[in-house]
Amino acid sequence: MSTEYPHQIALLGLGTIGLSMLAMHLRRPDTRITVYDPRPDTESQIRSSLPSLLQSPELSSALETSIVDHLFKISRLKLAHTLQEAVTNATIIQEQSPEVTTSKQALWKEVTRFAKRDAHLWSSSSGIAASAQGATCDPEDGVSERLLVAHPFNPPHIMPLVELVPGPETQGERTEFVKGYFGGIPGPGPGNAQSAAHYRPVTLHKEVPGFVGNRLAFALLREACSLVGEGVVSARDLDTIVTASVGPRWAGSGVFESYHAGGGEGGIGAFLQKLEPTIQDVWGDLGKIDIQGDQAWRDVVVQQTEEAYGPVTLESRKRKEDLLRGVIELQRRQGE
């Protein structure tokens, strides 16, 4: 192991999330990353996408060469041509494979053929539990003790949340290690500056499908689709309601803190008591829709959203990312 780069990371899968995770890992000066993706255009994807994701004074200091060429030259970034080449010397292995349980199970079985017995095993899954991913691995390989989910929120190079979801058998020190690792990654600040303690890893106490961030987001998505599908409100106006009300409020306080403040001196207990009839009426009337069956609401939602916003472009994505950076920077300043 290199003393200069104690964290030898194998990053498996380099789609949108994988590229963003690559930028995140590179912000730590003590990492060396080997990437593996069987697609033939992996290197071209890195060269075209990675520079815009990196906001680091250290990495931007390469004068006569591109950032990517500089990373290859100093061996902080390597391309592996096989899975074995990627994982053999890794101290951390993180996968971004398709969200299919059987695919992840097959990947971890293959990884353990070549990886070190003490390597940390992380999955970027959005909802598949670590216990399910490692279920078919040989118990002698110790996968269940080392494997956990480190679920980033999209895009990881900007969003501060990392949900840590250990399985029932994951060793506590493994969870503490990954929490310290992500907590030590600086984030992008104004211009080319970096801000310390940018990432906010949160450890869940038990495995649940979709974890917590996506469960909350998908609950709002379900009700939004129901309201638009039933003709209560248009897709564009629903977005206005969110961005002009709960969006700004929750960005500053979160759900429980917001309603705790809303209860006045009595706090959240008083809030729940005062609004109990209304809350119960709403909870009992929330939309119940089938994403795999009824297509009527889906067609309405898709049509209205596409008419309202048009195609997603690089320019529109950049505007949204700039907005996210501004919100996160404001949160950081308020917390100082």
PyMOL commands that set and color helices and strands:
alter all, ss='L'
color gray80, all
select helices_A, chain A and resi 16-26+42-53+59-61+67-73+83-87+101-114+130-133+139-141+143-146+172-183+213-229+235-243+246-252+255-262+264-274+276-285+296-309+314-335
alter helices_A, ss='H'
color red, helices_A
select strands_A, chain A and resi 7-12+31-36+77-79+92-95+120-123+147-152+161-166+187-188+194-195+200-203
alter strands_A, ss='S'
color yellow, strands_A
deselect
rebuild
show_as cartoon
